[in-house]
Amino acid sequence: MKKITIPFFLLLVAMNAHSANEISQDGCTTKLKQVMRPEYPAARIGGYSEIQFDILKDGKVTNISSSKSMCIRHNRKEDSYAFKQCGIFISNSIAATYYMEYKPPIDERGESCSITDHKHRYRFRAKRSEKIDAAFDKEFAENPIG
């Protein structure tokens, strides 16, 4: 495994607080505060991973596991793209999720609560094109997270 420097590894990307980052489960609500981008795997392949975890009362995440990892494949003969199950994104996605943090969840009464089995999707793109973006859009529409 490549040696990575501490500043790069700890690069946290602050997320803007807006409704897309709000999570609610059984009346318990929170917002994403920070997320770390996973390190791109050595193989320059595109795809995505879905990670599942619990959000504790203090906003930290725990019980992190992978629920799905898919690689995008190019069919050169038909010039089309399709997704196929693969495991290349799992370890980097799980490692990045340990640095994810949420605002402390609260319920309708303003009391602390926790959220279980929340899913988050990381997207990995080796290159960008309209066809690849369209393939991701189609995949996510046909397979919504959750």
Backbone bond lengths (Angstrom), bond angles and torsions (degrees), N, CA, C in turn:
res aa  C-N    CA-C-N  psi(-1)  N-CA   C-N-CA  omega(-1)  CA-C   N-CA-C  phi
1 M - - - 1.454 - - 1.520 109.41 -
2 K 1.293 116.50 140.77 1.449 120.52 -179.31 1.515 110.64 -66.49
3 K 1.309 115.22 143.55 1.455 120.09 175.61 1.529 107.65 -78.06
4 I 1.315 115.73 126.65 1.458 118.95 -179.59 1.519 109.05 -112.53
5 T 1.285 115.06 147.09 1.454 119.41 -178.59 1.520 110.24 -81.51
6 I 1.305 115.40 150.17 1.464 121.59 -178.73 1.524 112.43 -57.29
7 P 1.346 119.76 -48.10 1.480 117.83 -179.39 1.525 112.85 -58.90
8 F 1.329 117.47 -40.70 1.458 119.49 179.26 1.523 110.75 -65.79
9 F 1.327 116.23 -45.43 1.460 121.06 -178.14 1.514 111.80 -63.49
10 L 1.307 117.46 -34.87 1.461 120.94 -177.27 1.519 113.50 -92.15
11 L 1.322 116.22 9.64 1.458 119.51 178.79 1.527 108.99 -63.05
12 L 1.298 115.10 113.48 1.463 120.22 179.55 1.510 108.64 -108.63
13 V 1.275 115.37 138.82 1.441 120.79 -179.96 1.519 108.17 -107.42
14 A 1.320 116.66 114.88 1.464 120.29 178.84 1.514 109.06 -71.84
15 M 1.284 115.62 136.41 1.453 120.71 -179.20 1.526 109.07 -100.82
16 N 1.340 116.60 139.78 1.456 120.71 175.03 1.515 108.72 -67.80
17 A 1.319 116.30 138.73 1.461 120.30 179.27 1.522 108.79 -81.73
18 H 1.290 116.27 105.14 1.454 121.19 173.38 1.520 108.33 -144.12
19 S 1.305 117.51 170.40 1.452 122.07 -171.01 1.527 113.78 -57.49
20 A 1.333 119.13 -28.02 1.462 121.02 179.24 1.524 110.97 -64.10
21 N 1.327 117.90 -24.78 1.456 121.87 -179.80 1.525 112.27 -96.10
22 E 1.324 117.42 3.15 1.460 120.90 179.27 1.521 109.77 -84.88
23 I 1.320 115.81 136.17 1.457 122.41 -179.11 1.517 107.53 -122.63
24 S 1.318 115.72 136.01 1.458 120.15 179.15 1.517 109.26 -137.66
25 Q 1.335 115.61 136.43 1.464 121.27 178.33 1.520 108.17 -147.01
26 D 1.298 117.02 118.82 1.463 122.66 178.61 1.531 112.21 50.17
27 G 1.323 117.02 42.91 1.464 121.31 178.27 1.512 114.98 82.73
28 C 1.305 117.76 -2.34 1.467 122.90 178.05 1.532 107.28 -96.65
29 T 1.342 117.22 124.73 1.461 121.25 -173.34 1.527 111.42 -127.25
30 T 1.339 115.14 144.15 1.456 121.84 176.38 1.526 109.06 -151.38
31 K 1.328 115.78 170.83 1.466 122.31 175.64 1.517 109.42 -131.48
32 L 1.320 115.39 146.91 1.453 121.92 177.44 1.521 110.12 -68.61
33 K 1.338 116.61 128.88 1.468 121.85 177.58 1.519 111.68 -98.37
34 Q 1.326 117.17 -45.15 1.460 120.58 -177.68 1.517 110.47 -152.17
35 V 1.325 113.61 150.51 1.457 120.86 177.10 1.527 107.68 -144.56
36 M 1.306 116.36 145.59 1.462 121.11 177.01 1.518 107.96 -103.30
37 R 1.296 116.94 134.76 1.456 119.73 175.40 1.530 108.67 -71.90
38 P 1.313 116.80 131.88 1.470 117.99 178.73 1.520 110.89 -67.67
39 E 1.303 115.82 150.82 1.467 120.76 175.37 1.528 107.54 -67.53
40 Y 1.329 116.24 138.22 1.459 120.36 179.50 1.527 108.34 -72.19
41 P 1.322 118.37 136.20 1.475 119.58 179.33 1.534 111.48 -63.14
42 A 1.301 116.39 158.61 1.467 121.45 -178.69 1.529 111.48 -59.81
43 A 1.309 117.49 -37.78 1.469 120.79 176.57 1.524 107.79 -74.93
44 R 1.306 116.94 125.82 1.468 121.49 -176.88 1.525 109.93 -82.90
45 I 1.328 115.27 71.83 1.457 121.30 179.78 1.524 108.19 -120.85
46 G 1.294 117.69 147.16 1.457 121.55 179.91 1.514 111.66 -95.33
47 G 1.325 114.49 164.23 1.458 120.16 178.38 1.505 111.03 158.93
48 Y 1.316 115.47 -156.35 1.456 119.60 178.82 1.524 110.37 -154.65
49 S 1.311 114.50 164.36 1.463 120.75 174.82 1.517 108.36 -135.43
50 E 1.307 115.18 150.97 1.459 121.60 173.65 1.519 107.39 -118.25
51 I 1.307 114.14 129.16 1.454 121.27 -178.52 1.525 107.87 -116.29
52 Q 1.307 115.68 140.51 1.462 121.88 179.80 1.523 108.30 -115.66
53 F 1.342 116.61 140.73 1.456 120.61 -179.18 1.524 110.65 -160.84
54 D 1.335 114.90 169.42 1.462 122.26 174.37 1.520 108.31 -104.59
55 I 1.325 116.50 149.49 1.458 122.23 175.91 1.520 107.34 -110.84
56 L 1.329 116.31 118.50 1.463 121.99 -177.40 1.526 111.55 -77.56
57 K 1.317 115.82 170.94 1.466 122.09 -179.42 1.523 113.35 -58.85
58 D 1.335 117.50 -26.63 1.469 120.66 179.75 1.535 112.52 -91.15
59 G 1.344 117.77 1.62 1.453 121.79 178.76 1.520 114.54 92.66
60 K 1.311 118.15 -5.79 1.466 121.99 178.07 1.530 109.26 -77.82
61 V 1.331 116.47 157.89 1.457 120.71 179.48 1.528 110.37 -103.96
62 T 1.325 115.67 151.23 1.460 122.18 -179.84 1.526 108.90 -150.24
63 N 1.310 116.83 172.80 1.474 122.66 179.80 1.530 111.40 52.98
64 I 1.319 116.77 48.71 1.460 122.69 -176.69 1.531 110.02 -79.75
65 S 1.331 115.34 131.28 1.459 120.36 175.73 1.524 109.23 -149.44
66 S 1.305 115.14 163.53 1.458 120.24 178.21 1.522 108.63 -93.56
67 S 1.331 116.16 133.25 1.459 119.25 177.47 1.536 112.04 -107.85
68 K 1.355 116.71 -15.95 1.459 119.81 -178.94 1.528 109.95 -169.10
69 S 1.328 116.58 143.41 1.463 122.05 174.82 1.525 107.61 -146.33
70 M 1.339 115.71 122.41 1.459 120.87 -174.65 1.537 110.13 -129.41
71 C 1.331 116.05 139.10 1.462 122.30 175.96 1.523 109.07 -107.56
72 I 1.320 116.47 143.70 1.460 120.81 177.54 1.530 108.29 -90.30
73 R 1.313 115.36 133.61 1.465 121.47 -178.20 1.526 109.30 -119.90
74 H 1.307 115.60 138.69 1.462 121.43 179.32 1.520 109.43 -100.00
75 N 1.331 116.70 123.75 1.452 122.47 173.62 1.530 106.03 -93.02
76 R 1.301 117.30 101.49 1.470 121.54 -174.91 1.526 112.46 -65.53
77 K 1.325 116.13 -34.85 1.461 120.59 -178.68 1.533 110.59 -61.28
78 E 1.329 116.47 -44.10 1.463 121.40 -178.61 1.527 112.35 -99.29
79 D 1.318 116.45 -3.21 1.465 122.57 -175.38 1.532 111.14 49.04
80 S 1.346 114.25 51.53 1.464 120.40 179.97 1.525 109.06 -130.62
81 Y 1.319 115.41 165.83 1.462 121.20 -179.11 1.521 109.77 -123.16
82 A 1.332 115.36 143.99 1.458 121.22 176.69 1.521 108.44 -144.07
83 F 1.309 116.44 157.01 1.458 121.59 179.94 1.521 109.87 -103.23
84 K 1.322 114.47 140.77 1.457 121.14 179.93 1.527 108.29 -134.84
85 Q 1.307 116.17 142.61 1.452 120.38 -178.73 1.531 110.53 -61.05
86 C 1.335 115.17 136.17 1.461 121.92 176.80 1.533 107.63 -155.13
87 G 1.279 117.82 167.08 1.460 120.14 -177.01 1.518 115.07 -114.84
88 I 1.318 117.75 9.54 1.463 121.35 -170.41 1.532 114.05 -65.00
89 F 1.336 118.40 -26.08 1.462 121.14 -175.41 1.522 114.14 -94.05
90 I 1.305 117.97 -8.23 1.468 121.74 -170.36 1.529 113.28 -61.42
91 S 1.320 118.10 -56.06 1.473 119.48 -172.99 1.530 112.20 -63.69
92 N 1.329 117.97 -41.23 1.468 120.16 179.81 1.522 111.55 -68.77
93 S 1.327 117.16 -35.01 1.460 120.55 178.30 1.527 111.44 -68.39
94 I 1.309 116.37 -42.83 1.468 120.04 178.02 1.527 110.00 -63.45
95 A 1.343 117.25 -43.36 1.466 120.53 179.68 1.531 110.97 -60.24
96 A 1.319 117.85 -42.30 1.468 121.19 179.94 1.526 111.65 -68.00
97 T 1.310 117.06 -34.26 1.467 121.06 -177.09 1.527 111.83 -64.90
98 Y 1.320 117.80 -28.49 1.469 120.34 177.57 1.532 111.64 -59.13
99 Y 1.327 117.49 -23.16 1.465 121.43 -178.95 1.528 112.62 -97.42
100 M 1.309 117.13 1.95 1.457 121.15 177.75 1.528 108.84 -74.42
101 E 1.330 115.78 141.77 1.461 119.38 179.82 1.528 109.90 -142.86
102 Y 1.323 114.55 143.39 1.461 122.57 179.13 1.526 109.71 -118.90
103 K 1.322 116.13 160.97 1.457 120.03 170.90 1.522 106.65 -65.75
104 P 1.339 118.59 147.84 1.466 119.53 179.23 1.536 110.33 -55.77
105 P 1.335 117.41 122.21 1.462 120.50 -178.03 1.532 112.25 -65.00
106 I 1.331 115.49 144.60 1.468 120.83 176.42 1.533 109.00 -135.24
107 D 1.324 115.06 153.08 1.456 119.60 178.07 1.526 110.31 -96.28
108 E 1.335 117.02 -173.55 1.471 121.19 -177.02 1.523 113.05 -61.78
109 R 1.325 116.76 -25.15 1.468 120.96 179.61 1.528 112.30 -88.43
110 G 1.331 116.75 -0.40 1.455 120.94 -179.27 1.514 113.46 83.62
111 E 1.324 117.51 12.73 1.464 121.89 -179.09 1.530 110.38 -94.19
112 S 1.330 114.99 153.04 1.468 120.51 178.56 1.517 110.67 -62.90
113 C 1.309 114.97 145.38 1.461 121.24 177.28 1.525 108.06 -150.48
114 S 1.303 117.09 179.89 1.463 121.14 177.47 1.526 109.05 -136.36
115 I 1.317 115.21 161.30 1.459 122.59 -178.34 1.526 107.98 -121.35
116 T 1.327 116.49 135.85 1.461 120.60 -178.39 1.520 110.79 -114.76
117 D 1.318 114.53 152.40 1.467 123.26 173.17 1.534 114.08 54.55
118 H 1.323 116.89 39.18 1.466 120.32 176.04 1.524 108.76 -77.50
119 K 1.341 116.25 143.90 1.465 120.41 179.19 1.526 110.50 -114.62
120 H 1.336 114.57 142.90 1.464 122.49 177.91 1.521 107.37 -132.16
121 R 1.317 116.54 142.08 1.466 121.27 -178.71 1.528 109.86 -112.93
122 Y 1.344 115.84 129.08 1.463 122.82 172.59 1.529 107.64 -104.78
123 R 1.328 116.69 135.23 1.463 121.63 178.83 1.525 108.57 -109.26
124 F 1.319 115.89 133.35 1.462 122.74 178.17 1.524 107.73 -118.43
125 R 1.337 116.84 124.78 1.468 120.57 178.65 1.515 109.00 -125.21
126 A 1.311 116.28 121.21 1.462 120.94 176.75 1.520 110.09 -77.20
127 K 1.330 115.57 -33.22 1.467 120.66 175.68 1.523 107.63 -152.38
128 R 1.309 115.00 161.94 1.460 120.50 -179.07 1.523 110.28 -113.20
129 S 1.321 113.90 140.47 1.454 121.10 171.77 1.530 106.43 -159.82
130 E 1.316 116.04 162.64 1.464 119.90 178.80 1.521 110.73 -61.85
131 K 1.323 117.62 -38.84 1.470 121.12 -179.39 1.527 111.36 -67.02
132 I 1.317 116.65 -40.45 1.469 119.82 178.78 1.527 109.71 -67.78
133 D 1.336 117.15 -44.75 1.464 120.20 178.01 1.532 110.65 -59.75
134 A 1.329 117.11 -40.84 1.462 121.23 178.78 1.533 110.79 -64.80
135 A 1.333 116.62 -37.40 1.466 120.29 178.29 1.527 110.73 -65.23
136 F 1.346 116.98 -42.04 1.467 120.39 175.84 1.530 110.19 -62.47
137 D 1.324 117.73 -46.43 1.468 121.40 -179.74 1.529 111.01 -58.22
138 K 1.322 116.27 -44.50 1.477 120.69 179.19 1.528 110.83 -64.05
139 E 1.322 116.70 -45.31 1.474 121.52 -179.81 1.525 110.81 -59.99
140 F 1.327 116.93 -45.01 1.463 120.47 -178.09 1.529 111.84 -71.14
141 A 1.333 117.45 -31.80 1.469 120.42 176.92 1.532 110.39 -69.56
142 E 1.340 116.15 -39.38 1.464 120.65 -179.92 1.521 112.68 -77.98
143 N 1.324 117.08 -24.70 1.473 122.34 -177.90 1.517 110.35 -131.27
144 P 1.328 117.69 71.89 1.464 118.95 -179.10 1.524 110.86 -64.72
145 I 1.306 114.80 149.68 1.463 120.81 179.53 1.526 108.85 -70.60
146 G 1.282 115.33 142.69 1.469 118.18 177.23 1.439 110.41 122.19
